[in-house]
Amino acid sequence: MHHTISRRAGGRRTRILALAAVGILAAGGGTAAGLAGGVGAAAAPADVAAGTGDVAGGTGDAAAPVVDVPDSWDGTISASEIGSSSSYVAVDYLYGASRGASSMSAATIAGQEFFAGSDAVCSGKTVLDGRASRCTFTDDDSGEQLRATVRLVATPFAGRALIVAADDQDAPRATVPEGAQIGYWGADAPSPARVTASDLEHTVINAVMMGSDSDGDLPEDLAAGCTVLDRGAHGTCTITGSGGGDGTYYLTQQTAIDGGPGYVVTALDVGGSGVTLPSSWAGTVSTSRVGNEGGGVGLEHLYQDRAVTSVSARSIAGGEYFGGYDAVCTGKAVLDGRASHCTSTNPDTGEKDTSTVRLVRTPFGRALLVLEDPDAAQKLPVAKGAEISLSWADAPSASEATAEDIEEASINAVMLGRAADGDLPAGITSECTVLDEGHHAVCTLDGTDGADGTYYATSQVNEDLTYVFTALPED
């Protein structure tokens, strides 16, 4: 286990940790998607065998539990079925760079998996907890022109999805509760009235776990217990062993794209790591990977001045990161403000590198975040007020990183802000939930002696797999 802060020796591209993780990044993270809701839907993370639950609530709901559904859900797709018999609901789960999105443009929506090959035309961007996009597209099977309302929603596991409500007449209004974590999945039953508890178990597990990954094995201890309500119009389910999406969910029937029953799955009470990222993090180094091939990311901790609000270009060029690289920098780096830009020469190859250098907060002080590129300055910003740390993980790639690998990395990253080396506090722990095939994770640290809390990890691939860890704001 991790007892001391680790350091590595070598050239600028391999040495960490006073500098923390410098290296070459692969080309950007892109956007993957998982499509759910009927015919042509992508596979769930894994198929869940039908359970043995009995139908509950089918004859008057005599034994139905009392469900405390928030008043704010009234009239939304989380509590009320959309009106027309020709309407249906589907969902695109978003991964990669879009996992933390706070908005999505009309053009990007039209290019998502749901609309692929349908000549979709969309107008207006969709905003998390805000306005919808409107799309017109051609149904692949019938050739009919359909109209859809598309909303960006948060999902369990700190993810995002596009909820699509479509009709051959007018686009359904399809509002969603503000701040809710929402998923969607079809049910293997001919009609809502014939849905069983085991059907809902399958539905809720797929809807929730798609927020983590689009495929792969499910956790061994994963289980769901469901109750059917209102003759299949609603249901409640409790999930355990999910590794981040445990809790209670309320299900509301919304017809799937194939005409069968499907359910909007909305979190009533979710624990674990089912966090919602601040909207200000979208498109920043806290959620997105440095995108240009040959780029890199590094962090130089400023141990001598832990409250500095700006660093001059001359001090940056003469600092540890650029030591021996004949760097020339212009403009000072300002906390929550403008960046410095540097040009440096690799003494081994003679090649020029350009870097954007930002002054950032760390859990214990200040650091210089360096985004390096051989061709042009990186423009990936930093969320205002964010506390950022950086470390490598002992795994060949993000997809092979285990929770333990990222837990070790999170401790190393956070504690480097306190000291460049030395013993760790006795009893320090980290518990991480791996998301998006290892490209992201949520970690909770305890016993740090000053930096306890929850951190969101985003992978940055260089010679060693590295993660940016950003402290989530406390409630």
N, C-alpha and C positions, 0 to 999 in steps of 0.2 A: 504493500500500500504506500501511499504518498506521505513521506515524513518530512521532507525538506523541499525547498524551492529548487528547481532544476535550472541549470545553465548549460549552454552548449558553446563550444569554442569554434573558431574558424573565420572564414571571410564574411563579408557583409551579408551575403545571401544565405548563409547557413547558421550564423551565430544568433542565438537567442539566449537569454531571456531578459537581461537588462534592457535589451532592445526588443525582444519578443518577436519571433517568427518573421523572418524575411525570406522572400523567395519568389519563384515564378508561378504565376497563376495561369490556369487554363482559360480558354475563351469562355465568356459569361455563362450565367446560370440558366438563361432561357425560361420558358414557361411551359410546364407540362400540365395536363389536365386529366381529370377523371370524370367521365360522363355517366350520369345515372338517371334513370327515370323510365326505362322501357326498352323497346326494340333497339338493338344496336348499342346498348349500354356497355361501357367498359366493365371488365371483371372487377368484383369487389376485392379487398385485400386477401380474402380467402373465403371459400364457401362455408357456410355454417349449416350443419345438419339440422333438419327440423327437430324441434324440441318436443316435449311431451305435455306442454301446457294445455289446459282445457279452455274452452270458450267461457269467458266471464262476462257477465252483463248482457247476455244475449236475450234474456227473457225478463225484462224489467229492471235489470241491474240491481237486484236486491242486495248483492254482496259487494257492489262496486265501492271502491275507496273514495273518500273525499279528496278532491284534487284542488289545491289552491292555485288556480291559474291567475296571473296578474291581470288587473283590470286593463292595463295598457295593451294587452294582447287582443282585446275585443276588436273584431273587424279585420284582423290581420290573418295571413295565411297560417299562422301558428295556432289559431283557435277557430277560424271560420273557413268553410269550404268556399272556394270561388264559385261564382254563380252559374255560369252557363254549362249546359250538358256537353257542349263541344269543346270546353276548355280542358287543358291539361297542364301539368307541372313537370319540369325536368331540372337538372342541375349539372353544372360543370364545376367540379372541384379543382382548385388552382394550386399549383405547386411551384417549386423553384423561386424565381425572382418575384412572382406574384403572390407569394404566401402572405406577405404583410401589406398588400396594396390597400390604400385608402380610397382609391378611385380607379376607374378604367375607362379609357376613351371609347367612343362609338366604333372607331375603326378596329381597335383591338378586340372588342366584343364580337364584331362580325366575323373575325378570323378565328374564333374559338371553336373547339371541337364540336359543340352542339350544332353550329351553323355551317359546318364544313360541307362544301358542295351545294349549298342551298341558295346561292346568290343573295345572301342577306344584305340588307341596307339598314343601318342603325343610325339613330340621331341622338345626340346628347350623351355625355358621359354619365356613368353611374357612380354614385358616391356612397361609401360605407355609412350606414345610418342616415342616408340622405336620398337624393333624387334618383330616379330610375332612368335607364335608357329605353328607347322604343325601337323595335326592329320589325321589319317586314321581310318575309322570306318564303320560299317555296317548299312545301312539304315534299319530301323525296318519294313517298309512296303514292299520294293522291294527286300531286301536282297542283294542289290548291295553294292560293296565297294566304298566308297566316300572319297574324300580328301578335307581337309579344311584348310584354313588360319584363325587363331584365334588371335585377337588383343585385348589388354586391353585398354579401353577408359574411359575418364571422362564423367560423365552424369550431367545433371542439379541436383541441390540439393546436390552438393558436393559428388556425388556418383561415382560408378565404374560399368562397364559392360564389358562382353566379346562379341565382335562382331565376329560372325562365318560366313565365306563365303565358301560354299561347292560346289563341282562339282564331277561328276562321272569320269572325266578325270583328269586333273591337278588341284591342289588347286588354286583358283583365287588369284591374287596378292593382291587385296583388301587393298590398303593403306588408311590411315586416316590422316586428317590434324593435325598437331602438336598443342596441347593445346586446341583443340576444345571440346565442350560438345556435346555428341552424344547420340541419342536414336534410337530405331527402333520399328515399329509396322506395322501390316498388315492393308489393306484397304478393306472395305466391298463393293467390286465392281468386276465385272467379268474380267475387263481389265483396264489398265491405261487410255485408251482413254475414258472410261465411268465413270471415277472417278469424283465425284462432290465435291464442296467446303465443303458440310456437311460431306462427307466421310473423307476428310482431317482433319476436326475439330475433329472427333472421333479419328483419327490416332494420331494427334499431342498431344492431351490431354493424351492419354494412354502412348505414348512414353515418354513424359516429366514427368508425374506424377509417373510412375514406378521408376523414379530415387529417389523418396522420400520413397515410401512404395509399397509393393507388393499387398496390399489389403486395404480395409477400405473405408470410405466415402470420397468423394471429397469435397473441400471447396465450400461453398454455392455460393460464388460470382465468381467461376471459369467460364471463358468464352474464346472462341477462335474464331477468324475470319480468314478465309483462302481464298486464290485465287489460282485456278488451272492454271498452266503454261505449255506451250509446249505440249498440248494435253495429259496432265497427267504425262508427264515425270518428271515434277518438280512442286513445289508449294511454296507459302509463307504463313506463319501463324503468327498471333500475339496472345499471351496468356496473360490474365489478371486475377487477383484474385487467383493465384495459391499458394500464400504463400511462394514463393521462386524461382519459375521458370518463372516469368513473362518476356516477351521479344518477339523478332522476331526470327523465325526459317525458315530455308530453307530446303525443302523436295526434295529428289531425289529418284526416283523409283528404287527399287531393289526387284526382284521377291522373294516372301515369300516361305517358305518351302512347302506350299500346292499348289504352282504354280500360285497363284493369285498375285495381286499387293501388294507391301509393300513399306514403305518409310523409308530411313535413314533421321532422323530429326536432323539437326545440328544448334546450336545456332549462330545466326548472331549478336544479341545484347540482352544480358540477364542481367537484373538487379536483384533486390532483393538479395536473399542469394544463388544464383546459383554459388557458389565458387568452385574452384579447389584446393584441399589440396596439400601442398608441398609434393613431393615424399619422402622426408626424414622422414616424419611422419609415414609412413607405419610400422606397427608392433610395434609402441611405445605406451606409456601410453596415448598419445594424440588421438589415434584412436582405440586402442584395450583395451578390458577389462582384468583386472588381472584374470588369468584363473583357478587357483587352488582352489578347494573347501576348505573353511576355511581360505582363504587368506584375506588380507585387504589392504587398502590404506589410508594414512594419510599425513598431511602436517603441519610442524612446521615452522611458519614464524620467521625469524631472524631479529627482529626489531632493535637490537643494532648495527648490522654491515650490511648495505644494499649493500655493494660492495665486500663482502668477496669472495675469489676465492677457498678456501678450508676450511674444518672443520675437526679437529682431531677426532680420534676415541674416545678419552676420553671426549671431549666436547659433542659429540653426545650422548654418554651413560649417561652423566650428565644433558642432556637437558630436556625440559618440556615433550616431548613425552614419554621418557622412565623413567620419574620420578617415583620412588617407585617400579620399575619392575626389579631391580637387573640386569641391562643390562651389557653385556660385548661385546664391539665392537672391530673390527680389521680393520686397514687400514683407512686412511682419505678419506673423500668424496671430490672429485675435480669437480669444475664447468666444464661441458662439457667433463668430464673425468671419472675416475674410481669411483666405489661406495665403501662405507663402508659396512661391514657385521656384524650384531649384533645378539646375542642370549639373550633372556630375559625370565624371569619367571613370570607367572601370579600368583600374591599373593593369589588369591582366589582358584584357581584350582591346583596350583603347576606345571602346564604344561609349557613346553618350547616352545617358538616361535622363529623362525629365521626371520630376516628382512634384506632386501637390502635397503640401505639409500643413496639417491643421492642428491647432491646439485644442485638446480635448480634456474633459474630466475623466479621472479614474476613480474607482471606489475609495482610494486613499489620497488622491491628490491630482496631479496634472501629468500629461504626456503629450508628445508630438506623434501624431498619426501620420505616417508617410504612405502615400499611394503612388506607386512608381510605375512608369511606363516608358518603353524605349522610343516611342514616337511622339506622343502628345500628353499634356498634363491630364491626369484623371479628374473627372468632374463629380465623382460620387460624393455626395455631401454627408454631413454628420447631423443627426437630429439635435436641435437646440436643447441643452441641459442634460444630454445623455451621458451616463458614466460608462466608459468603454475600457475593456481590457482585452488581451490577446495572448494566445498560447498555442502550441502544437498539440496534436493528439497522437498517441502511439498506435496508429493504424495506417495501412497502406492507402486507403481512400475513404471518403465519406461513407460510401455504401457498406464498407466493412467495419466502420467504427461501432463499438459497443457502448452501452451506457457507461460502463466502467471507464473506458478510454476517455470519454468526454468529461466524466466526473473528475478524473485526474487533471485533465486540461483546464477545467474551470477553476479548480483550486490553485493551480500554478498561475493562471492568468490573473486572478483577482489578487492573490497575495503578493505578486510581483509589484503591485502598486505601493505596497508598504515597504518592501526591501528587495534588493537585487539578489540576495541569497540568504541562507540561514534556516533555522528550524521553524517548522510550522507550529501554530498553537496546538496544544494537546486537545484532542477531541474534535478537531475540525472535520466536517463531513460535507459531502455533496451528493445529492440524489438527482439524477438526470433522466428525462424521458426523451428518447430519440424520435425525431420527426423527419418526414420527407426524405426517407432513405438515407438518413445521416447528414443531410445538408443543413438541417437545423436541429435544435434541441432546446428543452427548457430545463434549467438546473436550479435547485434550491440549495443554497449554502448556509451552513450553521457552524458556529464556533470560530468565526474568523477574527473575532476581537475588533469589530468595527465595520465589517462589510457584509453582514448577514443579509440574505434576501434572495429573490428569484431573478435569474439571469436568462436572457434569450441568446442562444448561440447560432451563429451563421458561419458556415464553412467557407474558407478561403484557401484554395489549393495552391501550394507551392512545393518546394522540394520535400517539405514535410507537410502533412495535412494540418492546417491551422484553423482556429475558430476565433471570430470576434464575439466576445461576450458583452452584452449590454444589460445593465441593471434595469429591471422593470420597475416603474414607479409604484410606491406603496399606495394602497387604497386610502 
